Amino acid sequence: MGRSSRWEGLLFLIGCLAGFGSAVVRAQDAFDCFISKDLLDHAGLTLVWQNALPVKKGEKLDWMLPVEERLYVRSERNYTWSLDRNNGKVVFSKSVAPVGFPIIGWTAYADRLICVIDNRLVGLDVETGLDKQTTDLGLSIIAPPVRNSRFFYVSAADRRLHALRAKDMVQLFQVAAENESLITTVLADEETVVFGTDTGHLIAVAADKPRKLWEFKAVEAIAGPIIRDGNSFFFADKDMSVYRVDVGESSAVSLAWKYHTEGVLDRPPRVTKDVVYQYAPSRGLTAINKQSGQTMWSLREGDDLLAEAAGKAYVMTREKTLTVMDNAAGRRLHWVNFAPVVHYAANTADAKIYVADAQGHIACLAPVR
């Protein structure tokens, strides 16, 4: 074989190896979505990209989550892919924990992904997925940990919120609800830490010292994470209601509205610019006016919000359909069969829709402009 032929063969092999592990199809290259183009056209959607992840035989995808500029996909065996949300290319792929190990939380801060693996606080490199920090705090961690530039905040089974200095993980202080209720959800910025409990207490303390700023009492336990939007806090409560709580000057806290559903809530609301979407088991998905707290529409078969764009809500239903709702008119515009979809991500950051089939194909869709 001549030198030229050997070199061409080597280039071919390198090209094959570079493409091994995933195959990205972009809309401008070809249309190859696992949902037919006719169905997407009817729903007013277009394929942005699709990636075929190398899921092993018998392995199932378990979880999809958009975080900032990444889409994270995890299998039931804890193998995780990080995809660029804009083009679908794999940023990293690796096993982040042994099979069967529970993973709590998955939030980004600076160059780290923060989570809890096997009751240890872990910081993964956002570009490589490599473990850059693992700390055994000697605590039984209850809720996803959060951090700001100075502290980690960790809720534990001792019913305390522990504040640890980020640079050396030394605990500087701890706080608790006056009734010693279990802290189930935490969020923080540079000035304030807010946490919710299993008895419905919503409490804010100073970020750098154990000083209470304000407190609000809901009827029963707070269900899932609290969502902050400016000076408003949204959360679901076990009393079958969605709450909007506003904090004004001098830390004056007030109930802006409370929306009663017809089922015990076990998920947080999805909050966008003008709408709060809440799922209830017996009522499906309801769109609530963010300012007034009034019903905009309810879709009994609705399961979750996929995305929102130009006053339209794209909803995944329990019947494996995608339904497009007109928020202003409060009515269904159309629906299409989404039977191949077995996993999806709820996205409130922009108009992109992320869905997956059983074979590991991940598709990013967007409304046609």
N, C-alpha and C positions, 0 to 999 in steps of 0.2 A: 504494500500500500504506500502511495506517495505521501510526502510531507503535507501537501495541500489537502488530500483526502483525510489524513489523520486529524488535521487541525479542524476541518469541517465537522468530523465526527465528534471531536471533543467539544466544540461549540454546541452541537446538538444535545450532547449529554448534559452540559451545564444548563442549557435552557430547560431541559426536562426536570432536572433537580430543582431549579429555582421555582418551577411551577408546582412542585409536588406539595400536596397537603391541602390545597384549596384552588378553586377555579372561579375567578371573578368575571362576571358578564356585566358589562355596562350597557345602558340603553342605546348609546350611539354605536355600539359594536354589533349587537344582535338582540333580538327579542327571544329570550329563553327562560321565561318565568314559569314556575310550577302552577301559577294561576293563569288561565287563558287570557289572551289579549282582548278578546271580545268582552269578557266579564269586567276586566279593568276599564275598558273603554266605557262600558255602561255605567260604571261607578264614577267615572270622571277621574281615573287614576292612570298614572304611567309608571313604568318600571325605571327606577334610578340605577339600581345595581342588584345583582344576585351573586351570592357566594355559596359554593358547594363545600361544606365542611366535611372532613374525612371522619365521619362518625363510624365507630366500629360496629360490626354486626352484633345486634342485640342490645346496643347501648342507645339510650334515649336522651334527648335534650330535656332539661328540667327547668331552665330559668333563662330569661332574657331581660336585660336592663340597660337603657341608655343613660350614660353618665357623662356630662359635658360633651366632648367630641368623640367619645367612644361608645360602641355597643358591645356589652359583655354577654357572652352566651356560655352557660355552664351545663354540663351533662350530669346525669344522675350519679356518675362515678367521680364527680368533682374535677373532670377535665374542663378547662376554661379557655375560651378564645376571646381575644380583644380585637375588635374590628374598628377601623376608621369609619365613622358614621357617614362621611361624605362620599367615600368611594368603595367601601366594602372590603378593602385590603386588610389582611391579618397583620396586626401590630405584634402580638405574641400569642402563643398557644402552649399550654402546659398543664400538668396536673398540679393544682394548688393545695390539695389535701388528699390524704388516703381515702379510699372508698369507705363510705359510711360515716366519716367525720362530719359533724355539724359545722356549718359556717353561718355566723351571725353578722349581718350588716355587710355593706359594700359601698363605701363612700370614698370620693376622691378629695385629697387635700394636697396642694402643691404637686410634688412628684411621687406621691404615695397613694396607694389604695388601702384603706383602713378597714379591717374586719377582725372577727374573732374566729380562730380555728382551734378546736379542741380546748376551749376555755383559755386560750392564750391570745393576747393582743398582738396582731400582726400588721406590718406595713409592707406591702408589695410594691416593687418599682412599677410605675405606671407604663413604662415603655417596654419592659422585659418580663414583667411578672415575677421576677426573682424576689425572694424573701430578703428584705433589707433590715428588718427589725422584728424580733419576736420577744415578747416580754410576758413572763408568768407573774401575774400580779398577786397570786395567792387569793384571788377572789372568785366567786361563782358569778360570772358575768351574765346579766339578764337581758339587756337591751343593746342595740348597735351603738358602739362608742362613737363619739364625735370629738372634734378638736378645733381650736383656733390657733393663732400664731404662737401662743404661750403654753396652752394646756391641752391635755386629753381629759375628757369627762366620761367616766365609766360608771354605769349603774350596776349594782351587785345585789345578790340575794340577802345581804345584811340590811337591805332597805336604805342604803346610803348611796349618794352620788359622790364619787371620789374624783377629786381634781388633782391631776398629776402633771408636774412640770414636764413639758415636751422634750426638753434637751437631755434630761437624765432620768425621767420617770419617777422622780421623788414626789410622794404625795404631800401637798401643801395644805389642803383642807378637805373637809367633807360636809355635806349638807343632807338633810332629810325633811320629809313632810312632818308636820307636827303630830299627825296621827300615826306615824311610822308606816304608812302605806307603801306598797311596792312601786318603785319607779320603773315604768315600762317603756317610756319614750323620752328622748333627749334631743334638743337642738341648741346650737350655740353660735354666737358671733363674737366680735372682739370686746363687746361691752356687757353682754347679757347671756345667761344660760337659762333656758326654759325647759322644764320637765313636767311630764304628766304621770299620774299614778292610777293604780287599779281601784281607787275609790273616787275617781273623778276630779282630783285636785290638779289644777294647772298653776304652776308656781315658777316665778322668775327670780333669779338671784344674780348678784354681780358676778362678772366673769372671773374676778381675781380675788374674791374674798367671800366668806359665808354670810352675806348680807342680803336679806330678802327685799325685793323691790316691789312685787305685787303678787296677788293670788286670786284665782277664780275657782269656784266650785261648781262642777257639773253634777248631774244627778247620780250617775253611776260611773263605772270604769271607762276610761278613755280607750278606744279600740284602735290600735295601730298608731303610726306616727302622726305627730302634729305637723301641719303645713303652715309655714309662715309666708305672708305676702305683705311686705311693708310693715305696718303696725297692726296688722290683723292676723289672727291665728284661727285656723280651721281644723276641726277634728270631728271624728265620729265617736259616738258615745253608746254604751250598752243600753241606754234608755231609749234606743231606737231613733235617736236624733242626731242631726248634723249641727254643729255650733260654729258661729263666727263670733269671736271675741276680739274687741278692739282695745288697744292701749293708747291712751292720750298723754297729754302733758302731765308732769308730776306723777307719772306711773298710775294714773287713774284708769282702771280697767272696767269695761262694761260689756254686756251682752248685746251685740248688734242685732243678731237674729238667731233663732233656733228652728230648724226644720224637722218635723216629725215624719219618719218613714213608717212602714208597716212591718218591719222585721228587725231582729236583733242584728246590729251591724258588727261585722268582723273585718272590715277593710277601711283604710283611710279614704277621704275624698280625693278626687282629682281636681286640681284648681288651675284654671286658666285666667286670662285677662278679665273676662266678663262672666264666666260661668263656673259653678261648682257642680261636679258630677259625682253622684253617690250611688253605689250599688247596695241594694237590700235584697235578701234572699227571696222574699215573697212579692217584691215590687219590681225587680229588675233594676235597670239604670234610670236614674232621674236627673234631669238638668235643672239646676236651681240658679236663679238670678243672683249674682254675686253681691249686688248692692242691696236688693230688697229682701232676699230670702224667699221669693215666691217661685212656684213651680213654672218652668218653661215647657217641659214635656216629660213624660215617663214612657219607657219602652219595657214592657214586662219581660220580653225575652232578652233584653240587653244584658250583657255580661260585664263589659268594660269599655272605656274610651281608648281608641287607638291613637287618635290625634284630632286636632281641630284646625280648620282653616277657613277664612273668609265667611265666618258665621255658620259654618257647617261642622257638625260633629260626625266623625267616622267611628262607628260602634261595632264591636265584635259581639255577636249574640251566642247564646247557648245552643242555638240551632245551626251553628256553623255557617252563618251568613254575615256579610258585612252590610250594615244598614247606614245610610246617609241621612242625617236629621238636619232640618232647617231650624236653627235655634230661635230665630226671630219669629217665625210663623208657628213654631211648636209642632211641626208635622214631619212625617217621613217623606223624603224625596224619592228614594229608590233603594233597592237592596239587590245583592248579588250572592251567588253561591260561593262560599269560601271553604268548602268541605276539606280540601287538602291541608288547611292550616291546623296545626296541632299546638303551636305555641305562638305567642305574640308579646309585644312589649307595649305598655301604656306610656305614651309620650306626651307630655304637656309643654315641652320646651319649644317645639316647632311643629311643622305640618307633616313631617316624615312618619311613615307607617312601617313598622318592622314585624314581619311574620315569618314563620318557619314551618316546614313540613316534616314528616316522620323520617325522611332520608337525610336530614341535615342541611337542606337548602334554606338559606336565609335570604329573604328578599326585602329590599327597601323600596317602598312605593311613595308616590307624592301626588297630590292633586294637580290636574292639568291647569295651567294658568290661562 
